[in-house]
């Protein structure tokens, strides 16, 4: 006999996914900003790339996706400070 999830189980899993996703994203962004603050020359290069690629003060998802140097900085941050252990 196959049984489905109860409403409480569905709600519990939804809350867990939200909290886990929020925490890892927040800590990754926190470490990225920390690393940029420690390295102002890299921060300046990210700023210059953002001003070249983005057409307004509120960049779109597609524009941010074109920022290759920012992506490399994020990848390096994740290498140094992984969001989750193995």
PyMOL commands that place a pseudoatom at each C-alpha (Angstrom):
pseudoatom trace, name=CA, resn=UNK, resi=1, chain=A, elem=C, hetatm=0, pos=[0.000, 0.000, 0.000]
pseudoatom trace, name=CA, resn=UNK, resi=2, chain=A, elem=C, hetatm=0, pos=[1.381, 3.395, -0.994]
pseudoatom trace, name=CA, resn=UNK, resi=3, chain=A, elem=C, hetatm=0, pos=[0.556, 6.333, 1.213]
pseudoatom trace, name=CA, resn=UNK, resi=4, chain=A, elem=C, hetatm=0, pos=[1.043, 10.006, 0.436]
pseudoatom trace, name=CA, resn=UNK, resi=5, chain=A, elem=C, hetatm=0, pos=[2.458, 12.701, 2.625]
pseudoatom trace, name=CA, resn=UNK, resi=6, chain=A, elem=C, hetatm=0, pos=[0.309, 14.289, 5.276]
pseudoatom trace, name=CA, resn=UNK, resi=7, chain=A, elem=C, hetatm=0, pos=[-0.266, 18.029, 5.255]
pseudoatom trace, name=CA, resn=UNK, resi=8, chain=A, elem=C, hetatm=0, pos=[2.043, 18.398, 8.255]
pseudoatom trace, name=CA, resn=UNK, resi=9, chain=A, elem=C, hetatm=0, pos=[4.837, 16.538, 6.418]
pseudoatom trace, name=CA, resn=UNK, resi=10, chain=A, elem=C, hetatm=0, pos=[4.397, 18.683, 3.303]
pseudoatom trace, name=CA, resn=UNK, resi=11, chain=A, elem=C, hetatm=0, pos=[4.436, 21.862, 5.396]
pseudoatom trace, name=CA, resn=UNK, resi=12, chain=A, elem=C, hetatm=0, pos=[7.499, 20.701, 7.339]
pseudoatom trace, name=CA, resn=UNK, resi=13, chain=A, elem=C, hetatm=0, pos=[9.428, 19.892, 4.164]
pseudoatom trace, name=CA, resn=UNK, resi=14, chain=A, elem=C, hetatm=0, pos=[8.447, 23.224, 2.605]
pseudoatom trace, name=CA, resn=UNK, resi=15, chain=A, elem=C, hetatm=0, pos=[9.716, 25.141, 5.641]
pseudoatom trace, name=CA, resn=UNK, resi=16, chain=A, elem=C, hetatm=0, pos=[12.938, 23.102, 5.660]
pseudoatom trace, name=CA, resn=UNK, resi=17, chain=A, elem=C, hetatm=0, pos=[13.600, 23.824, 1.966]
pseudoatom trace, name=CA, resn=UNK, resi=18, chain=A, elem=C, hetatm=0, pos=[12.935, 27.535, 2.493]
pseudoatom trace, name=CA, resn=UNK, resi=19, chain=A, elem=C, hetatm=0, pos=[15.195, 27.826, 5.545]
pseudoatom trace, name=CA, resn=UNK, resi=20, chain=A, elem=C, hetatm=0, pos=[18.012, 25.749, 4.021]
pseudoatom trace, name=CA, resn=UNK, resi=21, chain=A, elem=C, hetatm=0, pos=[17.928, 27.746, 0.779]
pseudoatom trace, name=CA, resn=UNK, resi=22, chain=A, elem=C, hetatm=0, pos=[17.746, 31.072, 2.579]
pseudoatom trace, name=CA, resn=UNK, resi=23, chain=A, elem=C, hetatm=0, pos=[20.605, 30.330, 4.951]
pseudoatom trace, name=CA, resn=UNK, resi=24, chain=A, elem=C, hetatm=0, pos=[23.040, 29.098, 2.294]
pseudoatom trace, name=CA, resn=UNK, resi=25, chain=A, elem=C, hetatm=0, pos=[22.288, 32.042, 0.003]
pseudoatom trace, name=CA, resn=UNK, resi=26, chain=A, elem=C, hetatm=0, pos=[22.611, 34.562, 2.822]
pseudoatom trace, name=CA, resn=UNK, resi=27, chain=A, elem=C, hetatm=0, pos=[25.917, 33.163, 4.074]
pseudoatom trace, name=CA, resn=UNK, resi=28, chain=A, elem=C, hetatm=0, pos=[27.368, 32.983, 0.545]
pseudoatom trace, name=CA, resn=UNK, resi=29, chain=A, elem=C, hetatm=0, pos=[26.454, 36.619, -0.140]
pseudoatom trace, name=CA, resn=UNK, resi=30, chain=A, elem=C, hetatm=0, pos=[27.842, 37.596, 3.256]
pseudoatom trace, name=CA, resn=UNK, resi=31, chain=A, elem=C, hetatm=0, pos=[31.202, 35.965, 2.503]
pseudoatom trace, name=CA, resn=UNK, resi=32, chain=A, elem=C, hetatm=0, pos=[31.274, 37.470, -1.012]
pseudoatom trace, name=CA, resn=UNK, resi=33, chain=A, elem=C, hetatm=0, pos=[30.795, 40.974, 0.401]
pseudoatom trace, name=CA, resn=UNK, resi=34, chain=A, elem=C, hetatm=0, pos=[33.416, 40.262, 3.065]
pseudoatom trace, name=CA, resn=UNK, resi=35, chain=A, elem=C, hetatm=0, pos=[35.937, 39.174, 0.434]
pseudoatom trace, name=CA, resn=UNK, resi=36, chain=A, elem=C, hetatm=0, pos=[35.176, 42.220, -1.735]
pseudoatom trace, name=CA, resn=UNK, resi=37, chain=A, elem=C, hetatm=0, pos=[35.685, 44.483, 1.289]
pseudoatom trace, name=CA, resn=UNK, resi=38, chain=A, elem=C, hetatm=0, pos=[39.086, 42.894, 1.914]
pseudoatom trace, name=CA, resn=UNK, resi=39, chain=A, elem=C, hetatm=0, pos=[40.116, 43.362, -1.722]
pseudoatom trace, name=CA, resn=UNK, resi=40, chain=A, elem=C, hetatm=0, pos=[39.079, 46.837, -2.933]
pseudoatom trace, name=CA, resn=UNK, resi=41, chain=A, elem=C, hetatm=0, pos=[40.845, 46.409, -6.294]
pseudoatom trace, name=CA, resn=UNK, resi=42, chain=A, elem=C, hetatm=0, pos=[38.659, 43.394, -7.073]
pseudoatom trace, name=CA, resn=UNK, resi=43, chain=A, elem=C, hetatm=0, pos=[35.614, 45.242, -5.755]
pseudoatom trace, name=CA, resn=UNK, resi=44, chain=A, elem=C, hetatm=0, pos=[36.401, 48.062, -8.206]
pseudoatom trace, name=CA, resn=UNK, resi=45, chain=A, elem=C, hetatm=0, pos=[36.712, 45.620, -11.103]
pseudoatom trace, name=CA, resn=UNK, resi=46, chain=A, elem=C, hetatm=0, pos=[33.336, 44.038, -10.236]
pseudoatom trace, name=CA, resn=UNK, resi=47, chain=A, elem=C, hetatm=0, pos=[31.814, 47.528, -10.044]
pseudoatom trace, name=CA, resn=UNK, resi=48, chain=A, elem=C, hetatm=0, pos=[33.224, 48.468, -13.438]
pseudoatom trace, name=CA, resn=UNK, resi=49, chain=A, elem=C, hetatm=0, pos=[31.904, 45.279, -15.001]
pseudoatom trace, name=CA, resn=UNK, resi=50, chain=A, elem=C, hetatm=0, pos=[28.457, 45.884, -13.514]
pseudoatom trace, name=CA, resn=UNK, resi=51, chain=A, elem=C, hetatm=0, pos=[28.326, 49.458, -14.821]
pseudoatom trace, name=CA, resn=UNK, resi=52, chain=A, elem=C, hetatm=0, pos=[29.401, 48.304, -18.306]
pseudoatom trace, name=CA, resn=UNK, resi=53, chain=A, elem=C, hetatm=0, pos=[26.960, 45.397, -18.562]
pseudoatom trace, name=CA, resn=UNK, resi=54, chain=A, elem=C, hetatm=0, pos=[23.911, 46.731, -16.696]
pseudoatom trace, name=CA, resn=UNK, resi=55, chain=A, elem=C, hetatm=0, pos=[21.763, 49.412, -18.247]
pseudoatom trace, name=CA, resn=UNK, resi=56, chain=A, elem=C, hetatm=0, pos=[20.113, 50.676, -15.041]
pseudoatom trace, name=CA, resn=UNK, resi=57, chain=A, elem=C, hetatm=0, pos=[20.454, 50.742, -11.247]
pseudoatom trace, name=CA, resn=UNK, resi=58, chain=A, elem=C, hetatm=0, pos=[18.217, 47.647, -11.107]
pseudoatom trace, name=CA, resn=UNK, resi=59, chain=A, elem=C, hetatm=0, pos=[19.971, 45.052, -13.266]
pseudoatom trace, name=CA, resn=UNK, resi=60, chain=A, elem=C, hetatm=0, pos=[17.923, 42.245, -14.787]
pseudoatom trace, name=CA, resn=UNK, resi=61, chain=A, elem=C, hetatm=0, pos=[18.633, 38.562, -14.274]
pseudoatom trace, name=CA, resn=UNK, resi=62, chain=A, elem=C, hetatm=0, pos=[19.996, 38.351, -17.832]
pseudoatom trace, name=CA, resn=UNK, resi=63, chain=A, elem=C, hetatm=0, pos=[22.364, 41.283, -17.279]
pseudoatom trace, name=CA, resn=UNK, resi=64, chain=A, elem=C, hetatm=0, pos=[23.757, 39.824, -14.063]
pseudoatom trace, name=CA, resn=UNK, resi=65, chain=A, elem=C, hetatm=0, pos=[24.215, 36.521, -15.895]
pseudoatom trace, name=CA, resn=UNK, resi=66, chain=A, elem=C, hetatm=0, pos=[26.545, 38.285, -18.342]
pseudoatom trace, name=CA, resn=UNK, resi=67, chain=A, elem=C, hetatm=0, pos=[28.889, 39.454, -15.567]
pseudoatom trace, name=CA, resn=UNK, resi=68, chain=A, elem=C, hetatm=0, pos=[31.639, 36.863, -15.922]
pseudoatom trace, name=CA, resn=UNK, resi=69, chain=A, elem=C, hetatm=0, pos=[34.071, 38.412, -13.445]
pseudoatom trace, name=CA, resn=UNK, resi=70, chain=A, elem=C, hetatm=0, pos=[31.361, 38.622, -10.787]
pseudoatom trace, name=CA, resn=UNK, resi=71, chain=A, elem=C, hetatm=0, pos=[30.600, 34.948, -11.410]
pseudoatom trace, name=CA, resn=UNK, resi=72, chain=A, elem=C, hetatm=0, pos=[34.282, 34.075, -10.966]
pseudoatom trace, name=CA, resn=UNK, resi=73, chain=A, elem=C, hetatm=0, pos=[34.345, 36.010, -7.681]
pseudoatom trace, name=CA, resn=UNK, resi=74, chain=A, elem=C, hetatm=0, pos=[31.274, 34.130, -6.490]
pseudoatom trace, name=CA, resn=UNK, resi=75, chain=A, elem=C, hetatm=0, pos=[32.817, 30.781, -7.467]
pseudoatom trace, name=CA, resn=UNK, resi=76, chain=A, elem=C, hetatm=0, pos=[36.020, 31.646, -5.603]
pseudoatom trace, name=CA, resn=UNK, resi=77, chain=A, elem=C, hetatm=0, pos=[33.994, 32.634, -2.549]
pseudoatom trace, name=CA, resn=UNK, resi=78, chain=A, elem=C, hetatm=0, pos=[32.191, 29.290, -2.663]
pseudoatom trace, name=CA, resn=UNK, resi=79, chain=A, elem=C, hetatm=0, pos=[35.541, 27.514, -2.978]
pseudoatom trace, name=CA, resn=UNK, resi=80, chain=A, elem=C, hetatm=0, pos=[36.898, 29.271, 0.100]
pseudoatom trace, name=CA, resn=UNK, resi=81, chain=A, elem=C, hetatm=0, pos=[33.656, 29.206, 2.105]
pseudoatom trace, name=CA, resn=UNK, resi=82, chain=A, elem=C, hetatm=0, pos=[31.450, 26.329, 0.876]
pseudoatom trace, name=CA, resn=UNK, resi=83, chain=A, elem=C, hetatm=0, pos=[27.753, 26.699, 1.564]
pseudoatom trace, name=CA, resn=UNK, resi=84, chain=A, elem=C, hetatm=0, pos=[27.461, 23.067, 2.662]
pseudoatom trace, name=CA, resn=UNK, resi=85, chain=A, elem=C, hetatm=0, pos=[29.994, 20.479, 3.722]
pseudoatom trace, name=CA, resn=UNK, resi=86, chain=A, elem=C, hetatm=0, pos=[30.338, 17.152, 1.966]
for i in range(1, 86): cmd.bond("trace and resi %d" % i, "trace and resi %d" % (i + 1))
show_as sticks, trace
zoom trace
